[in-house]
Amino acid sequence: QGQLVESGGGLVQPGGSLRLSCVASGFTFRRSGLGWYRQAQGKEREVVATITSDGGSTYYADFVKGRFTISRDNAKNTVWLQMTSLKPEDTAVYYCRAFTGYWGQGTQVTVSS
């Protein structure tokens, strides 16, 4: 059974940075496209960024372009989301997803002064 475990969330001031990590197990990580999603309180879950299985292609939602970077290391079964210039509206639970059918449990990111 596949599993994804996120970490790295927390409280950060506006303009600050965080790096989220997602470690996978139980499935063939290198064959799976991956994504980071987020869900703010009272809102629907939305895609933040995605990356192909070989890391050669990425996608970013308009609201994070130029601020967030998705990357992966298939040798470490890990995907990251580097977040910079954080805004209060980035506050949400961030989820890692493997397109082969797995979701992580989420990690809370709160941007507040």
C-alpha positions as CSV (number, residue, x, y, z in Angstrom):
1,Q,0.0,0.0,0.0
2,G,1.4,3.4,-1.0
3,Q,2.0,6.1,1.5
4,L,3.0,9.8,1.4
5,V,4.1,11.7,4.4
6,E,4.4,15.4,4.3
7,S,6.4,17.6,6.7
8,G,7.8,21.1,6.9
9,G,4.7,23.1,7.5
10,G,4.4,25.7,10.2
11,L,3.8,29.4,11.1
12,V,5.7,31.9,9.0
13,Q,5.5,35.7,8.7
14,P,4.4,37.3,5.4
15,G,7.4,37.4,3.0
16,G,9.0,34.4,4.6
17,S,9.8,31.0,3.2
18,L,9.1,27.4,3.9
19,R,10.1,24.1,2.3
20,L,7.7,21.3,2.4
21,S,8.8,17.7,1.9
22,C,6.9,14.6,1.0
23,V,8.4,11.1,1.4
24,A,6.9,8.2,-0.5
25,S,6.9,4.5,0.2
26,G,5.1,1.4,-1.0
27,F,4.9,2.2,-4.7
28,T,7.2,2.8,-7.6
29,F,7.9,6.5,-7.0
30,R,10.0,7.1,-10.1
31,R,7.0,6.2,-12.4
32,S,4.6,8.6,-10.8
33,G,3.8,12.1,-11.6
34,L,3.4,14.1,-8.4
35,G,1.6,17.2,-7.3
36,W,1.2,19.6,-4.4
37,Y,-2.3,20.8,-3.6
38,R,-3.8,23.0,-0.9
39,Q,-7.1,23.5,0.8
40,A,-7.9,26.6,2.7
41,Q,-10.6,26.6,5.4
42,G,-14.0,26.8,3.7
43,K,-12.6,26.4,0.2
44,E,-12.1,23.6,-2.2
45,R,-8.8,21.8,-2.7
46,E,-6.8,23.3,-5.5
47,V,-3.6,22.3,-7.4
48,V,-0.5,24.3,-6.6
49,A,2.2,22.6,-8.7
50,T,2.9,19.4,-10.5
51,I,5.9,17.6,-11.8
52,T,6.3,14.7,-14.2
53,S,7.8,11.3,-13.3
54,D,11.3,12.2,-14.6
55,G,11.2,15.8,-13.2
56,G,11.5,17.2,-16.7
57,S,8.3,19.2,-16.8
58,T,6.5,21.2,-14.2
59,Y,3.3,23.1,-13.9
60,Y,2.4,26.0,-11.5
61,A,-0.9,27.6,-10.7
62,D,-0.8,31.3,-11.6
63,F,-1.1,32.4,-7.9
64,V,2.3,30.8,-7.1
65,K,4.3,31.3,-10.3
66,G,7.6,32.9,-9.5
67,R,7.3,32.2,-5.8
68,F,7.1,28.4,-5.4
69,T,9.3,25.7,-6.9
70,I,8.5,22.0,-7.1
71,S,11.3,19.4,-7.3
72,R,11.9,15.7,-6.8
73,D,14.6,13.2,-6.2
74,N,13.7,9.7,-7.4
75,A,16.6,8.2,-5.5
76,K,15.2,9.5,-2.3
77,N,11.5,9.0,-3.0
78,T,11.0,12.6,-2.1
79,V,9.2,15.6,-3.6
80,W,9.6,19.1,-2.3
81,L,7.8,22.4,-2.5
82,Q,10.0,25.4,-1.9
83,M,7.8,28.4,-1.0
84,T,9.1,31.9,-0.9
85,S,7.5,35.4,-0.6
86,L,4.6,33.8,1.3
87,K,1.4,35.7,1.7
88,P,-1.5,35.4,4.2
89,E,-3.6,33.9,1.4
90,D,-1.2,31.0,1.1
91,T,-2.5,29.8,4.4
92,A,-3.9,26.3,3.9
93,V,-3.3,22.6,4.5
94,Y,-0.9,21.4,1.8
95,Y,-1.2,17.9,0.4
96,C,1.2,15.8,-1.6
97,R,-0.4,13.6,-4.3
98,A,1.0,10.8,-6.4
99,F,-1.0,10.5,-9.6
100,T,-0.9,6.7,-9.3
101,G,-3.6,7.2,-6.6
102,Y,-2.2,8.3,-3.3
103,W,-2.6,11.3,-1.1
104,G,-0.6,12.4,2.0
105,Q,-2.3,13.5,5.2
106,G,-1.4,17.1,4.8
107,T,0.7,19.7,6.6
108,Q,-0.6,23.0,7.8
109,V,1.0,26.2,6.5
110,T,0.0,29.5,8.3
111,V,1.2,32.8,7.0
112,S,0.6,35.5,9.6
113,S,2.3,38.3,11.4
